Amino acid sequence: MGKWLWDKFLKPIATWTGGIIVGALKGITSALNGVSDWIKNHQTAVENFAVVVGTLGSAFAISGIIQGVVVHLPHWRQEQVY
């Protein structure tokens, strides 16, 4: 029973799924190589995009800090007055 299970069921499934996984990994590798080549050929654009994203992220973070200070400052002042 065990030999039949291996030869007729488990081994064919492993061969089939292994082929699918290898094919998927080759597809992912090809896509990543394409992205890598594009980035290599457009380094200035990628660097500029990274600067823009970093600047926007910093602006949102700073605005959040300022908003937190503005919202909580009046409450802090009231607690300090006795």
N, C-alpha and C positions, 0 to 999 in steps of 0.2 A: 504494500500500500504506500509506504513512504517513498520508494523509488518511483512508482507511477506518479505520485503527487509532484515530486520534483521534476521528473522528465516531461510530463504532459501538461502541467499547470504552472508551477512556480517558475521554472526556467524560462518558458516562453513569455510569461508576463514580465519577468525581469529583463529579458532581451528587448522586448517592445518598449517598456517604460524607460530603460536605459537609453535607447535610441532617441526617444522623445526628449529626454533631459539633455542629452548631448546636443541635439539639434537646437533646443532652446538656448543653451549656453553659447552656441556658435552665433546665433542670432543676436543675443545680448552683446557678445564680444564685438561683432560687426558694427552694431549701433554705437557702442562706446568708442570704437576706433573712429567712426565717422564724426562724432562729437569732438573727440580729441583733435582730429585733423582740422576741423573747422575752427576750433579755438586757437590752434597753432597758427593758422593763416589769418586770424582776426584778433590778435592779441590786444591791440590798442582798443578796439571796441569792447572787448571783454573787460579790460581794466577800467575803462570809463564807466561801463555798466556797474561794475563792482563798487566804484566810488559813489555813483548815484544811489545805489541801494544802501550802502553804508551811511551816506549822508541823510537819507530819508529815515533810516532806522534811528540814527542819533537824534534827529529832529523830533521824532515821535517820543523818544525816551525823555528828552529834555522837556517837551511840552507836558508830559505826564508828571514829571517832577514839579514843574512850575504850578500845574493845576493842583497837585496835592498840597503844596505850600499855601496857595491862595485859599483853598477850601479850609484848611486846618488852622491857619494863622489866626483868624478871629476867635476861634474856640480856645486856642492856646492863650491868647491875651486875656480872655475872660477868666480863665482858670487862675491866672497869675494875680489878678486884682482881688484883694481881700477887703 
